[in-house]
Amino acid sequence: MRVGPSRQSGEGRGARSRSSLILVGFAAMLWLVVREEVPANQRDMVTLLLGTLAEMASSVVAYWVGSSSGSMQKNAAMERAFAQI
């Protein structure tokens, strides 16, 4: 019984690619903001973009380390239980 997409499936590879892109984008944007002076007329836009990327990065971490990891373990346990029935 398969409950959700496996991280080993094609969808899992897509999730890894998107996750990597988000984390690299956040790191690059953070590096640019720290390294370069942001023009005053672009500060609001840069702050909004950096905040959005920070939220996306925290969602990526939560997906791979947090609740989805526990959910995947629960699903594996349910699969084993149903296989015995």
N, C-alpha and C positions, 0 to 999 in steps of 0.2 A: 504494500500500500504506500504510494508516494503522495505525501501531503503537499509539498511545495517544491519549488525548483532547487535542485542540488547545486551546491557551489562548484561541483565538478562538471556540471553540464555546460552546454553552450551559453545558457543564461548566466551561469556562474562566471564564465570568462568575461562576459559583457559587464557584469557587476564589478569585477576586478579592474577592468579597463576604465570604466567610469570613475571608480573610486580613486584609481591612480591619477587620472586626469584632474579630479577635484583637488587632491592633496598637492599635486605639483603646482596647479594654478594658485592655490592658497599660499604655498611657500614662495612662489615667484612674486606674487603681489605683495606679500609681507616684506620680502627682501627689497623690492623697489621702494616701498613706502619708507622703510628704515634708511635705505641708502640715499635716496634722492629727495630733494625738496619738492613738495607738492605745491603747484601754483595755487594761490588763494581762490581763484575762480573755479578750481576743480576739486577742492577739498571735500565738499559734500558728496560729490559723485564717487570719489575714491573711498571715502569712509563707508558709503553705502555698499560699494562693491566688496570692500574688505570684510565688512560685517556679514554680508551674504555668503561669501566664501568661507568665513569662519564657521557659520552655522552649518553649511554643507559639509565641511571637514569634520565637525563634531558628529554629524549624522553618519558619516562614513565610519568613524571610529566606533560609534554605538552599534552599527550594523555588524561589523566584523568582530568586535570584542564583547559587546554588551548583550542586549536582549535577544537579538537574532541568534547568537551563539547558544544561549540557553534554550531558545525555541527549537533550534536544530537538534540539540541533545534530547529534548522532550519528544520530538517527532521520531527520532531513532529508537527511543525506548518504546514508543507506541507501536512502531513497525515490528519490533521484536516481540512485543506482547501479542499483537494480532497474528503474527506468523505461527505462534504456538497454538492458536485456537483451531 
